[in-house]
Amino acid sequence: MSNRVLCREASHAGSWYTASGPQLNAQLEAWLSQVQSTKRPARAIIAPHAGYTYCGSCAAHAYKQVDPNITRKIFILGPSHHVPLSRCALSSVDIYRTPLYDLRIDQKIYGELWKTGMFERMSLQTDEDEHSIEMHLPYTAKAMESHKDEFTIIPVLVGALSESKEQEFGKLFSKYLADPSNLFVVSSDFCHWGQRFRYSYYDESQGEIYRSIEHLDKMGMSIIEQLDPVSFSNYLKKYHNTICGRHPIGVLLNAINELQKNGMNMSFSFLNYAQSSQCRNWQDSSVSYAAGALMVH
């Protein structure tokens, strides 16, 4: 093995968010300054992974709950958009670049995860093509800037897991979730509505289409707040809501479930909900975003 440090470039900088460090820093600062830290310190957050012009202000509500004084390891669970994956995959690099500063992958934790035999390795190509983890890196760097040399990240690409696999991965990650110095970032957008997403559920009793979408999303959000993985699976089976991070969310809910069995007391609250635009007719399309935080009591 050579000692060359392998890096993943910030491949979506310059398109999904600005590649200018100072500009990015100013944007993140502005969004964060507009929100309150009511659920601090968060042990886990759910936040969106769209372009920052669409969801930057929503994501701030989750990142504002992160306490850099205690957080030392950040697990980032993102769904796979481009490659079929039935398990979870780990990165093959050491460093994730951001326009703010480089983030180090925790090779010790990666070693522990490899040993389980439950993970595959993603290629650099897959890693750089995927945006679901990358969109959390600038916010992570910003939230942790006061302790930038004192934390590591553990990126995990989550495949299209069966319910039993979500349970297995939940069990595995629960021992990490139990540690107050760890933070879990769960990457997910909510409803993708419209012809281009091949999803057009509409409950007319709710009024305009965008109200129906909001009602559907908030139904799912309140089930997540109940911390019940089985109800969440049933909700998805019933409505097929296009929540792209449903598997990372499923893993988190199962991890929480495992800790609750051992008497740990936790609560999850959503803090913000937004839509990229308001759908009023069948030609329209939108993506929904939600930000929330898990607290351990």
C-alpha positions in Angstrom: 0.0 0.0 0.0 1.3 3.4 -0.9 0.9 6.3 1.5 -0.6 8.6 -1.1 -3.5 10.5 0.3 -6.6 10.0 -1.8 -9.0 12.9 -2.2 -12.6 13.2 -3.4 -13.0 16.5 -5.2 -15.9 18.8 -4.5 -17.4 17.7 -7.8 -20.7 19.7 -7.4 -19.1 23.0 -6.4 -19.7 25.6 -9.1 -23.0 24.1 -10.1 -25.1 22.9 -7.0 -23.4 25.5 -4.8 -20.7 28.2 -5.2 -17.1 27.0 -5.6 -15.9 30.3 -3.9 -14.9 29.6 -0.3 -15.6 33.2 0.9 -18.9 33.4 -1.0 -20.0 30.0 0.3 -19.0 30.9 3.9 -21.0 34.2 3.7 -24.1 32.3 2.4 -24.0 29.6 5.0 -23.4 32.3 7.7 -26.5 34.3 6.5 -28.8 31.2 6.5 -27.5 30.1 9.9 -27.9 33.6 11.4 -31.6 33.5 10.6 -32.5 30.5 12.7 -32.6 29.5 16.4 -30.8 26.7 18.1 -33.7 25.2 20.0 -32.8 21.5 19.9 -29.1 21.7 20.8 -27.1 19.5 21.0 -28.5 17.3 18.3 -27.4 13.7 18.2 -28.8 13.3 14.7 -30.3 15.6 12.0 -32.3 15.0 8.9 -31.6 17.6 6.2 -32.0 18.0 2.4 -29.4 17.6 -0.3 -30.6 19.8 -3.2 -28.8 22.8 -4.6 -28.3 25.5 -1.9 -30.4 28.1 -3.8 -33.4 25.7 -3.2 -32.7 24.2 0.2 -29.8 26.2 1.9 -32.1 28.1 4.2 -34.1 24.9 5.2 -30.9 22.9 6.0 -29.7 25.7 8.3 -32.5 24.8 10.7 -30.9 21.4 11.2 -27.2 22.5 11.2 -27.9 25.2 13.8 -28.6 22.4 16.3 -25.1 20.9 16.0 -22.8 21.6 18.9 -19.2 21.7 17.7 -17.9 21.7 21.3 -18.9 18.0 21.8 -19.2 16.6 18.3 -16.1 14.6 17.3 -17.3 12.1 14.7 -19.9 12.8 12.1 -21.6 9.9 10.3 -23.2 11.1 7.0 -25.8 8.7 5.6 -26.9 9.5 2.0 -29.0 7.6 -0.5 -27.5 6.3 -3.8 -29.0 8.1 -6.8 -26.9 6.6 -9.6 -25.7 3.1 -8.8 -27.8 0.1 -7.8 -26.8 -0.9 -4.3 -28.5 -3.4 -2.1 -26.2 -2.8 0.9 -24.3 0.1 2.1 -21.0 1.3 0.7 -17.9 3.1 2.1 -15.6 5.6 0.3 -12.2 4.6 -1.0 -10.6 7.9 -0.2 -9.1 9.6 2.9 -10.1 13.2 2.3 -13.3 14.9 1.2 -12.6 18.4 -0.2 -14.9 21.4 0.3 -14.4 25.0 -0.8 -14.1 25.8 2.9 -11.6 23.2 4.1 -10.8 19.5 3.7 -12.7 16.9 5.8 -10.9 13.8 7.0 -12.5 10.3 6.9 -12.2 8.4 10.1 -10.2 5.3 9.0 -10.4 3.7 12.4 -14.3 3.6 12.3 -14.1 2.6 8.6 -11.9 -0.3 9.8 -14.5 -1.4 12.3 -17.3 -1.2 9.7 -15.3 -3.1 7.1 -14.7 -5.9 9.6 -18.5 -6.6 9.7 -18.5 -7.7 6.1 -21.7 -5.7 5.6 -20.3 -3.0 3.4 -19.0 -2.7 -0.2 -16.5 -0.1 -1.5 -17.7 2.7 -3.8 -15.5 3.7 -6.7 -14.1 7.2 -6.8 -16.4 7.7 -9.8 -19.5 6.7 -7.9 -18.3 8.8 -4.9 -17.8 12.0 -7.0 -21.0 11.5 -9.1 -23.2 11.2 -6.0 -24.5 14.5 -4.4 -26.4 13.2 -1.4 -23.4 13.2 0.9 -21.4 16.0 -0.7 -24.3 18.6 -0.2 -23.8 18.1 3.6 -20.0 18.7 3.6 -20.0 22.5 3.4 -22.6 22.8 6.1 -20.7 20.2 8.2 -17.5 22.2 7.7 -19.3 25.4 8.6 -21.0 24.1 11.7 -17.7 22.6 13.0 -15.3 25.4 12.0 -14.4 26.3 15.6 -13.0 22.8 16.0 -11.9 22.1 12.4 -8.9 19.9 13.3 -10.7 17.9 16.0 -13.3 15.9 14.1 -13.6 13.3 11.5 -16.4 12.2 9.1 -17.8 8.7 8.3 -19.6 8.9 4.9 -21.9 6.0 4.2 -23.7 5.5 0.9 -27.0 3.7 1.7 -28.5 1.4 -0.9 -32.1 0.3 -1.5 -32.2 -1.8 1.7 -34.9 -4.3 2.6 -36.7 -3.7 5.9 -34.6 -6.5 7.5 -31.4 -4.9 6.2 -32.5 -1.5 7.6 -32.9 -3.2 10.9 -29.4 -4.9 10.7 -27.7 -1.6 9.8 -29.7 0.2 12.4 -28.5 -2.2 15.0 -24.9 -1.8 13.9 -25.0 2.0 13.9 -26.9 2.1 17.2 -23.8 1.7 19.3 -22.3 4.8 17.6 -25.5 6.7 18.0 -25.3 6.0 21.7 -22.1 8.1 22.0 -22.7 11.8 22.7 -19.6 12.8 20.8 -21.1 11.3 17.6 -23.5 13.1 15.2 -25.6 11.4 12.5 -26.5 13.4 9.4 -29.3 11.8 7.5 -29.5 13.1 3.9 -33.0 13.2 2.4 -35.4 15.4 0.4 -39.1 14.8 0.7 -41.8 14.6 -2.0 -40.6 14.8 -5.6 -43.9 15.6 -7.3 -44.8 15.9 -11.0 -44.5 14.1 -14.4 -40.8 14.3 -14.4 -40.7 12.3 -11.2 -43.5 10.0 -12.3 -45.4 10.8 -9.1 -48.7 12.7 -9.0 -50.5 11.7 -5.8 -53.2 14.3 -5.2 -55.8 14.4 -2.4 -58.3 17.0 -3.6 -59.8 17.5 -0.1 -56.6 19.4 0.8 -57.2 22.1 -1.8 -54.4 23.1 -4.2 -51.9 20.4 -5.3 -49.1 21.9 -3.2 -51.3 21.7 -0.1 -51.9 18.0 -0.8 -48.1 17.5 -1.1 -47.5 19.3 2.2 -50.2 17.2 3.9 -48.6 14.0 2.6 -45.1 15.1 3.6 -46.2 16.2 7.1 -48.0 12.9 7.6 -44.6 11.2 7.0 -42.8 13.7 9.1 -45.1 13.1 12.1 -44.5 9.3 11.7 -40.7 9.9 11.8 -41.2 12.1 14.9 -43.0 9.0 16.5 -39.7 7.2 15.9 -41.4 4.1 14.6 -39.7 2.3 11.7 -42.6 0.0 11.0 -45.1 2.8 10.7 -42.7 4.7 8.4 -42.4 1.6 6.2 -46.2 1.2 6.1 -46.6 4.8 5.2 -44.2 4.5 2.3 -46.0 1.3 1.1 -49.4 3.0 1.2 -48.6 6.4 -0.4 -45.3 5.6 -2.2 -44.1 9.1 -1.3 -40.9 9.9 -3.2 -38.7 10.5 -0.1 -35.3 9.8 -1.6 -33.6 9.3 1.7 -36.2 6.8 3.0 -33.5 4.1 3.5 -31.1 6.3 5.5 -34.1 7.5 7.5 -35.1 3.8 8.0 -31.6 3.0 9.3 -31.7 5.9 11.7 -35.2 4.9 13.0 -34.0 1.4 13.5 -30.9 2.6 15.4 -33.1 4.8 17.6 -35.4 1.8 18.2 -32.5 -0.3 19.3 -31.4 2.3 21.9 -35.0 2.9 23.1 -35.2 -0.9 23.9 -32.2 -0.3 26.2 -34.0 2.5 28.0 -32.6 5.5 26.2 -35.0 8.4 26.0 -35.0 10.4 22.7 -37.2 12.8 20.8 -37.1 14.0 17.2 -38.6 17.3 16.0 -38.9 18.7 12.6 -38.0 22.4 12.6 -38.6 23.5 9.0 -40.5 22.5 5.9 -40.2 24.0 2.4 -41.1 23.4 -1.2 -39.0 24.4 -4.3 -42.2 25.8 -5.8 -45.9 25.6 -5.3 -47.6 23.1 -7.7 -51.1 24.2 -8.9 -51.5 22.1 -12.0 -50.4 18.8 -13.6 -47.6 20.4 -15.6 -45.9 21.7 -12.5 -43.3 19.9 -10.4 -41.6 20.5 -7.1 -39.3 19.0 -4.5 -40.0 19.3 -0.8 -37.4 19.7 1.9 -37.5 19.2 5.7 -35.0 19.8 8.5 -35.1 18.2 11.9 -33.1 17.1 14.9 -32.9 14.2 17.3 -32.2 15.0 21.0 -31.2 12.5 23.7 -32.7 13.3 27.1 
